[in-house]
């Protein structure tokens, strides 16, 4: 046999061996119940609120899952944060005319008093809301877009805004609505679910700091009454009991692959709000990562650089774990960040490439080769754990998933008590774990250009994010 033929046979044998390892790893993933086991352990906890003792227990579960999957040097690293703890919340509509919009008298049948409304509703305080007891005019600001808020008289008011955004318009984040309402003089912000089901939504008002005024969440059914009562000129009273104190949270991370100067970073947050199991947001994401770990371990010889995998805390209250991780890592040595936030929830994977055309190409190539559909979202946004890295120029791929066709715009069950494990299909966890591992493997072997901060800034401006980011106080100072 000629030497050239021998070399070709060695290359072929090496290729065949890599393919066998890949097939075996993916085959085992079809029956791997580790993602479901981790999701179950996390959702059995009372909650996973950032900075709480139960979030710490969740971090231990993630550490065990990472170590069991084969990550090396798995460690828990603490960081300081402001711990917000929920107390009781009261919401009542008082005063105003009890005559309905049709003009019929809605007087109390017992007392005959048609001059005053006095009715209580279920509400929950939003994280980082300060304690307070406030009464003021009830004002409906529709979807809470900047234009709607600008048109309303909110001085001293209790402003009511929907959780959704009008079709065809850019997404307006809760923190933006809150920031604009406070700037317009509102004393209280009411965040009203647009999805029926008696489910008040939650979500942070600020990042790692007590907000200026209280904010509460109410259900879609309550919202229906509040819009009517606002039309009748009613007032509302809101009482919030809550505390914000010094606290700590933690990140969990380990590594797989060769020792190299560069590394690929994979993040997924494991925390959730204190009113819910947090199965979809983001139990599915961290479970998907746990499923990808043993696949990557089996394919370790195919990884061209080290992969650091991190379960991060406190995403829901300000991306605090991601910020802490970014501060301790050399960002110039991170070739890209993969943020698994939203993967595993629904059937079809979504690749959010945050302005990187190369990442879009890689995501399409990998999913096409696997015969799996992917939805591509090219535009950047600052509302998940990729943000501390993206704003520093690190290319960011966020793995999300598409809800069924015809689903409501917005979070749906997320951030409500209905975010429970029964909504999750184990098949989605397994399939997205495999796709995540394949994408990670390819990203270790492919160069992706850094993100230019001037281009990123202009992209966010083109999407009209700047006013909202300024209102939420997350527009980078260096961009001014």
Secondary structure, DSSP 8 states (H G I E B T S, - for coil): --HHHHHHHHHHHHHHHHHHHHHHHHHHHTT--HHHHHHHHHHHSS---TTSHHHHHHHHHHHHHHHHHT-EEEEEEEEEEEEEEEEEEEEEEEES----TTS-----TTT---S-EEEEE--EE-TT---EEEEEEEEE-TT--HHHHHHS--TT-EEEEESS--TTS----HHHHHHHHHHTT-SEEEEE-SSSSS------SSSSS--SSEEEEE-HHHHHHHHHHHHTT-EEEEEEEEEEEEEEEEEEEEEES---SSEEEEEEE----TTS--IIIIIHHHHHHHHHHHHHHHTGGG-SSEEEEEEES--TTTSHHHHHHHHHS-GGGEEEEEEESSTTSSSEEEEE-TT-HHHHHHHHHHHHHTT--EEEE-S--SSSTTHHHHTTT--EEEEEEE--TT--SS-TTTTSTT--GGG--HHHHHHHHHHHHHHHHHHHTS------HHHHHHHHHHTT-HHHHHHTT-S-GGG-
